[in-house]
Amino acid sequence: MEGKVNFEDLNVEYGESINNPGSLFLYSDEENEFRLKMRQWAKKNILPVDAEIERIGNVDLDKAFDICVDIYKKMAKDGLLSLAFPTSIGGGGKGFVYRVISGEELAAINSAVVVTYGASANLFCAPIIHFGTEEQKKKYLIPVGIKGEKLGAIAITEPTAGSDAVGGMRTTAIKKGDKYIINGEKRYITNGSKADYLLLYALTNPDAPRKHQGISAFIFPTDTPGFKRVRDYELCGRKGSINSHLKFNNCEVSEENLVGGPDMENKGISIMMSGLDGERCFTCSQYLGIARSAFEVAFKYANKRRQFGQFLREFEGISFRISNMYAKLEAGRLMMLRAARMLDAGLKATKEVAAAKFMCADYQMEICLDAVQICGGVGYTKDFPVERFFRDAKIGQISAGTTDILRFLCQRELYRELKE
Ligand SMILES: Cc1cc2nc3c(=O)[nH]c(=O)nc-3n(C[C@H](O)[C@H](O)[C@H](O)COP(=O)(O)OP(=O)(O)OC[C@H]3O[C@@H](n4cnc5c(N)ncnc54)[C@H](O)[C@@H]3O)c2cc1C
């Protein structure tokens, strides 16, 4: 029947069609090889369970999450979790560029998988890699980030502390002998109720003249008495990802769990800030991966679907959309890659990361919206995956710093540079 196009007719390979010389040119041969390996790995290990994660993520979140954790363990077995960890602790010694390549390839297939991995192997582990004591590195990085036997999460956000994560923080960790007593709550924590450990930020000096001078980072074992899951949220997208509201009621943790040891008490803000640039750069890769897949579906659909006796792509309005989607993808890639290369070179990249994150997040949303529009009615049904990409995309403009906050951050850095 002329014009009727099923999803199977599109031959979507998630990313193959934009494997163009222009993009390949941006990466070294070794990086391109790694991308191909990562893509094959994701297709082999995630694609077969992708639809299942999405389907049961709506009805049995725990079960869907278990599939994500199984993939996490497979990543560990194949040396992919610790790719960017230092070789001194058994990692691959690669940097942010490798991290963003793997993030893009995983997200191009499934968002829940990439955030489960990212929250644990990146967000939980990175602060310990950079600031942890030797003992903390051995004790936590190996089971979480190398062997994948344990799961981590990062816990900053609270009911009163969202964008104003520092100013609104209420969770306290008060020193008593050789312990800290933790009270408070955290919400929207990815992996939260399932994690074995949280990288938890709390006020060790609630009376500090400036709030940021009284914050510390802890490794919090979730089997600590007094720790409670309030609930796991039902999300708009990212089906299969666990995001939790958590409570801490007189939870005792050893002083040995203070990240970086006694000298780092009240200095948690530097840990939080250094971790955020890396986290935000990694999130860009998730946005690109999702947008890339949405683009690919719409691109191929417009080449097959006929109306008014011609292919959709032959209508000027559609052809302009396709070009804009492609340009946004590649512009986002350039910004992300520049930020990742700066981080790998040990340069301060707060401004570049912020700009890359808000642009990639906005581009992602726009591309996914356009993909639904190009696919028309079928784009809004579950016969095609674009409605899901569009739901998965929205969180990019909210988590790890909203696009508004990142715009604020970017101009603040610009004006700081002007003063200098
Ligand atoms: C699915 C999901 C996963 C998450 N994972 C984690 C996690 O693993 N760990 C963690 O700690 N947190 C996590 N978060 C929390 C996330 O980082 C926060 O939701 C985010 O920082 C925004 O905070 P808020 O939701 O309280 O919004 P608010 O801060 O209340 O903001 C509401 C709106 O006001 C705007 N706004 C606020 N302040 C300003 C300003 N100064 N100028 C202009 N506009 C402003 C915001 O941009 C936003 O549009 C997650 C959230 C979600 C939904």
The ligand as a Tripos MOL2 file, in Angstrom:
@<TRIPOS>MOLECULE
LIG
   53    58     1     0     0
SMALL
NO_CHARGES

@<TRIPOS>ATOM
      1 C1         14.7740   11.6820   36.9910 C.3       1 LIG1
      2 C2         15.6360   12.5170   37.8940 C.ar      1 LIG1
      3 C3         16.8720   12.0410   38.2960 C.ar      1 LIG1
      4 C4         17.6460   12.7860   39.1850 C.ar      1 LIG1
      5 N1         18.8000   12.2410   39.6810 N.ar      1 LIG1
      6 C5         19.4450   12.8610   40.7110 C.ar      1 LIG1
      7 C6         20.5080   12.2210   41.3970 C.ar      1 LIG1
      8 O1         20.9100   11.0980   41.0640 O.2       1 LIG1
      9 N2         21.0760   12.8730   42.4520 N.ar      1 LIG1
     10 C7         20.6760   14.1070   42.8570 C.ar      1 LIG1
     11 O2         21.2220   14.6250   43.8120 O.2       1 LIG1
     12 N3         19.6570   14.7540   42.2200 N.ar      1 LIG1
     13 C8         19.0240   14.1500   41.1710 C.ar      1 LIG1
     14 N4         17.9710   14.7810   40.5320 N.ar      1 LIG1
     15 C9         17.5660   16.1000   40.9530 C.3       1 LIG1
     16 C10        17.8010   17.1850   39.9090 C.3       1 LIG1
     17 O3         19.1500   17.4900   39.7970 O.3       1 LIG1
     18 C11        16.9090   18.3850   40.3040 C.3       1 LIG1
     19 O4         15.5890   18.0170   39.9890 O.3       1 LIG1
     20 C12        17.3130   19.6590   39.5880 C.3       1 LIG1
     21 O5         18.5420   20.1270   40.0670 O.3       1 LIG1
     22 C13        16.2600   20.7680   39.7400 C.3       1 LIG1
     23 O6         15.8510   20.9140   41.0560 O.3       1 LIG1
     24 P1         14.2690   20.9610   41.4080 P.3       1 LIG1
     25 O7         13.6540   19.7880   40.7490 O.co2     1 LIG1
     26 O8         14.1330   21.0610   42.8650 O.co2     1 LIG1
     27 O9         13.7220   22.2330   40.6830 O.3       1 LIG1
     28 P2         13.7690   23.7650   41.2400 P.3       1 LIG1
     29 O10        15.1380   24.1160   41.6680 O.co2     1 LIG1
     30 O11        12.6660   23.9580   42.1990 O.co2     1 LIG1
     31 O12        13.4570   24.5600   39.8900 O.3       1 LIG1
     32 C14        12.1500   24.6680   39.3370 C.3       1 LIG1
     33 C15        12.2370   25.5560   38.1010 C.3       1 LIG1
     34 O13        12.7110   26.8610   38.4700 O.3       1 LIG1
     35 C16        13.8510   27.1910   37.7100 C.3       1 LIG1
     36 N5         14.7940   27.9580   38.5390 N.ar      1 LIG1
     37 C17        15.2240   27.6840   39.8040 C.ar      1 LIG1
     38 N6         16.1150   28.5880   40.1870 N.ar      1 LIG1
     39 C18        16.2760   29.4500   39.1530 C.ar      1 LIG1
     40 C19        17.0940   30.5990   38.9140 C.ar      1 LIG1
     41 N7         17.9510   31.0520   39.8380 N.pl3     1 LIG1
     42 N8         16.9890   31.2440   37.7290 N.ar      1 LIG1
     43 C20        16.1320   30.7990   36.7680 C.ar      1 LIG1
     44 N9         15.3320   29.7220   36.9280 N.ar      1 LIG1
     45 C21        15.4300   29.0440   38.1030 C.ar      1 LIG1
     46 C22        14.4610   25.8840   37.2910 C.3       1 LIG1
     47 O14        15.2710   26.0100   36.1260 O.3       1 LIG1
     48 C23        13.2240   25.0440   37.0530 C.3       1 LIG1
     49 O15        12.7430   25.3030   35.7690 O.3       1 LIG1
     50 C24        17.2020   14.0550   39.6140 C.ar      1 LIG1
     51 C25        15.9710   14.5500   39.1770 C.ar      1 LIG1
     52 C26        15.1760   13.7930   38.3550 C.ar      1 LIG1
     53 C27        13.8110   14.3240   37.9910 C.3       1 LIG1
@<TRIPOS>BOND
     1     1     2 1
     2     2     3 ar
     3     2    52 ar
     4     3     4 ar
     5     4     5 ar
     6     4    50 ar
     7     5     6 ar
     8     6     7 ar
     9     6    13 1
    10     7     8 2
    11     7     9 ar
    12     9    10 ar
    13    10    11 2
    14    10    12 ar
    15    12    13 ar
    16    13    14 ar
    17    14    15 1
    18    14    50 ar
    19    15    16 1
    20    16    17 1
    21    16    18 1
    22    18    19 1
    23    18    20 1
    24    20    21 1
    25    20    22 1
    26    22    23 1
    27    23    24 1
    28    24    25 2
    29    24    26 1
    30    24    27 1
    31    27    28 1
    32    28    29 2
    33    28    30 1
    34    28    31 1
    35    31    32 1
    36    32    33 1
    37    33    34 1
    38    33    48 1
    39    34    35 1
    40    35    36 1
    41    35    46 1
    42    36    37 ar
    43    36    45 ar
    44    37    38 ar
    45    38    39 ar
    46    39    40 ar
    47    39    45 ar
    48    40    41 1
    49    40    42 ar
    50    42    43 ar
    51    43    44 ar
    52    44    45 ar
    53    46    47 1
    54    46    48 1
    55    48    49 1
    56    50    51 ar
    57    51    52 ar
    58    52    53 1
@<TRIPOS>SUBSTRUCTURE
     1 LIG1         1 GROUP 0 **** ****
